[in-house]
Amino acid sequence: MTSSLYLRQFHRLAQLFAVLTALIGLVVLLGWRFQITSLHSIQAGLPPMPPNAALGLILLGISLCLLPMHACSKLKIGLFLGFNSLSFLLGLLTLLGYMGLYPMHALDYLLTPIYPIKPFVLTPSPYTAIIFLLDSIALFLLMLNKVRFIMAAQWIAFFSAMGLVVTFFGYAHDENLFYTYEGQIGIAIHAATALTLLNWGIIFLRMEVGSFNLLLRLSSGGIMARQVIFVTALTPLLLGWIPLFLKSSYLNHIEIESILAAL
């Protein structure tokens, strides 16, 4: 037996996560536009979120907001397909750029009105581009509204979220190997946070279908599953962000790791 109350709550969470994802991208774009460094670079020495990555987050967040759960207008479906296709294209062109098959900074010229800065800034890391591709595919599969496609979308989103745990581990232990690709190119912690929220939003949107419907059950198994899933979702985020807030002249890296171990 499943609960319609829990289903509505998970649907609201999915919509909230979609809005937060788009808002994070918008705030970063505004940071580039008005040259507010703290909005796109959380701390000096850490990878910033490039404008292209911020644009991708906006596209993915809007796509999740527009994702038709039931019958809806052709306009809404068309808008979803448009935004989702653009996010897929952004990820694809970025990967092709790293493979030498596409000019790496060609997309920067499209964003010149947003951040008129020369020389042009960093492009998204290949890891971010891969997640853009996976999440765009997952959103498209959800739109098809078939059980097997919904289950595939949920597992794509789940493994994408689990892959981002490595990024938060790197920030928690100050190991840039886990979040940096090359130089200043890497996954910014607020980009990893937004992508994690997006992936959980994809999972939560259609909880009534697929393997994750255990979370809707009123049984003891359902209660335990809900507790485990929220701990699984929140713990990496907290472990990644806490060291950034604690880092100061009074606390060194070893002391911060000791605090994390105690937690």
C-alpha positions in Angstrom: 0.0 0.0 0.0 1.4 3.4 -0.9 0.6 6.9 0.4 -0.8 9.6 -1.9 0.4 12.1 0.7 4.0 11.0 0.3 3.6 11.0 -3.5 2.5 14.7 -3.5 5.4 15.6 -1.1 7.9 14.0 -3.4 6.4 15.7 -6.4 6.7 19.1 -4.6 10.3 18.3 -3.8 11.0 17.5 -7.4 9.6 20.9 -8.5 11.5 22.6 -5.7 14.8 21.0 -6.8 14.1 22.0 -10.4 13.6 25.7 -9.4 16.7 25.7 -7.2 18.8 24.2 -10.0 17.7 26.9 -12.4 18.1 29.6 -9.7 21.7 28.5 -9.0 22.5 28.8 -12.7 20.8 32.2 -12.9 22.7 33.6 -9.9 26.0 32.4 -11.3 25.2 34.1 -14.7 24.4 37.3 -12.9 27.7 37.0 -11.1 29.6 36.8 -14.4 27.5 39.6 -15.9 28.1 42.0 -13.0 31.6 40.6 -12.2 30.7 39.5 -8.6 33.4 36.9 -8.1 31.9 35.3 -5.0 28.8 34.2 -7.0 30.7 32.0 -9.5 33.8 31.2 -7.5 33.0 30.2 -3.9 36.6 30.5 -2.7 39.9 31.5 -4.3 41.7 28.5 -5.7 38.6 26.5 -6.2 37.1 25.8 -9.7 34.6 28.5 -10.7 31.4 27.6 -12.4 31.7 28.7 -16.1 28.8 30.6 -17.7 28.2 27.7 -20.1 27.7 25.4 -17.1 25.4 27.9 -15.5 23.3 28.1 -18.7 23.1 24.3 -18.8 21.7 24.3 -15.2 19.1 26.8 -16.2 18.0 24.8 -19.2 17.9 21.5 -17.2 16.0 23.1 -14.3 13.4 24.6 -16.6 13.1 21.3 -18.4 12.3 19.5 -15.2 9.8 22.2 -14.3 8.1 21.8 -17.7 8.2 18.0 -17.8 4.7 16.8 -18.5 3.5 14.3 -15.9 0.1 13.9 -17.5 -1.6 15.1 -20.5 -0.7 18.8 -21.2 -0.6 21.3 -24.1 1.5 20.9 -27.1 3.1 24.2 -26.3 4.4 22.9 -22.9 5.7 19.8 -24.6 7.4 21.8 -27.3 9.0 24.1 -24.7 10.3 21.1 -22.7 11.8 19.5 -25.8 13.4 22.8 -26.8 15.1 23.5 -23.5 16.1 19.8 -23.0 17.5 19.6 -26.5 19.6 22.8 -25.8 21.0 21.3 -22.6 21.9 18.1 -24.5 23.5 20.0 -27.3 25.5 22.1 -24.8 26.9 18.9 -23.2 27.6 17.3 -26.5 29.4 20.3 -28.0 31.5 20.6 -24.8 32.6 17.0 -25.1 33.3 17.3 -28.8 35.5 20.4 -27.9 37.6 18.3 -25.6 37.9 15.7 -28.3 39.1 18.4 -30.7 36.1 18.0 -33.0 34.6 21.4 -32.2 36.1 24.8 -31.4 36.2 24.8 -27.6 35.2 28.5 -27.1 32.7 28.8 -29.9 29.8 28.8 -27.5 31.3 31.7 -25.5 30.5 34.1 -28.3 26.7 33.4 -27.8 27.1 34.4 -24.2 29.0 37.6 -24.8 26.0 39.9 -23.9 25.8 38.1 -20.5 29.5 38.3 -19.6 31.4 40.7 -21.8 34.8 39.7 -20.5 37.9 39.2 -22.6 39.6 36.8 -22.8 36.8 34.3 -22.6 36.5 32.3 -19.4 36.7 28.6 -18.8 34.5 26.0 -20.4 32.6 23.4 -18.3 34.7 20.3 -17.4 34.1 17.1 -19.4 32.5 15.6 -16.2 29.9 18.3 -16.1 29.2 17.8 -19.8 28.7 14.1 -19.3 26.2 14.7 -16.6 24.4 17.3 -18.8 24.1 14.6 -21.4 22.9 11.9 -19.0 20.3 14.2 -17.3 19.0 15.4 -20.7 18.5 11.8 -21.7 16.9 10.9 -18.4 14.4 13.8 -18.7 13.5 12.8 -22.3 12.9 9.2 -21.1 10.6 10.5 -18.4 8.6 12.4 -21.0 8.0 9.2 -22.9 5.9 8.1 -19.9 6.5 4.3 -20.3 7.4 2.2 -17.2 10.6 0.8 -18.6 11.8 4.3 -19.7 10.8 5.9 -16.4 12.8 3.2 -14.6 15.8 3.8 -16.9 15.6 7.5 -16.2 15.5 7.1 -12.5 18.6 4.8 -12.5 20.5 7.2 -14.8 19.7 10.0 -12.4 20.6 7.9 -9.3 24.0 6.8 -10.7 24.7 10.4 -11.8 24.0 11.6 -8.2 26.2 8.8 -6.8 29.0 9.8 -9.2 28.8 13.4 -7.8 29.5 12.0 -4.3 33.1 11.7 -5.4 33.2 15.4 -6.0 31.9 16.2 -2.6 34.4 13.8 -1.1 37.2 15.8 -2.8 35.9 19.1 -1.4 35.5 17.5 2.1 39.1 16.2 2.2 40.7 19.0 0.1 41.7 16.5 -2.6 41.4 18.4 -5.9 42.0 15.2 -7.9 38.3 14.4 -7.4 36.8 17.7 -8.6 39.4 19.2 -10.9 40.1 18.2 -14.5 42.9 20.5 -15.4 44.1 23.7 -13.8 40.9 25.7 -12.9 38.7 23.5 -15.0 36.6 21.3 -12.7 33.2 20.9 -11.1 32.5 23.8 -8.9 30.8 22.8 -5.6 27.7 24.8 -6.3 27.4 23.2 -9.8 27.8 19.8 -8.2 25.1 20.8 -5.6 22.7 21.9 -8.4 23.2 18.8 -10.4 22.7 16.6 -7.4 19.4 18.4 -6.6 18.4 17.9 -10.3 19.1 14.2 -10.2 17.1 13.6 -7.1 14.3 15.7 -8.6 14.3 13.4 -11.6 13.9 10.4 -9.3 11.2 12.0 -7.1 9.0 13.2 -10.0 7.6 9.8 -10.9 8.0 7.9 -7.6 4.8 5.9 -8.2 6.5 4.1 -11.0 9.6 2.0 -10.9 12.0 0.7 -8.3 11.8 3.7 -6.0 8.1 3.3 -5.2 9.2 1.6 -2.0 9.6 5.1 -0.6 5.9 5.6 -0.9 4.9 2.6 1.2 3.4 2.9 4.6 5.2 -0.3 5.9 8.2 -0.3 8.1 10.3 -0.9 5.0 9.0 2.2 3.4 9.7 4.3 6.6 13.3 3.0 6.7 13.7 3.6 2.9 12.7 7.2 3.3 15.1 7.8 6.1 18.0 6.1 4.2 17.3 8.0 1.0 17.3 11.4 2.7 20.5 10.6 4.5 22.0 9.4 1.3 21.0 12.6 -0.5 22.0 15.1 2.2 25.2 13.7 3.7 27.5 14.3 0.6 26.2 17.9 0.3 26.9 18.6 4.0 30.3 17.0 3.9 31.3 19.0 0.9 30.1 22.4 2.1 31.0 22.2 5.8 34.8 22.4 5.3 34.3 25.5 3.1 32.5 27.3 5.9 34.9 26.1 8.6 38.1 26.9 6.8 39.7 29.9 8.4 42.9 31.0 10.0 41.8 29.2 13.1 41.2 25.8 11.6 43.6 24.0 9.4 42.8 21.1 7.1 43.7 18.4 9.6 41.4 19.9 12.2 38.5 20.1 9.8 39.0 16.5 8.8 38.8 15.6 12.5 35.5 17.5 12.8 34.1 15.6 9.8 35.2 12.3 11.2 33.4 13.1 14.5 30.3 13.9 12.6 
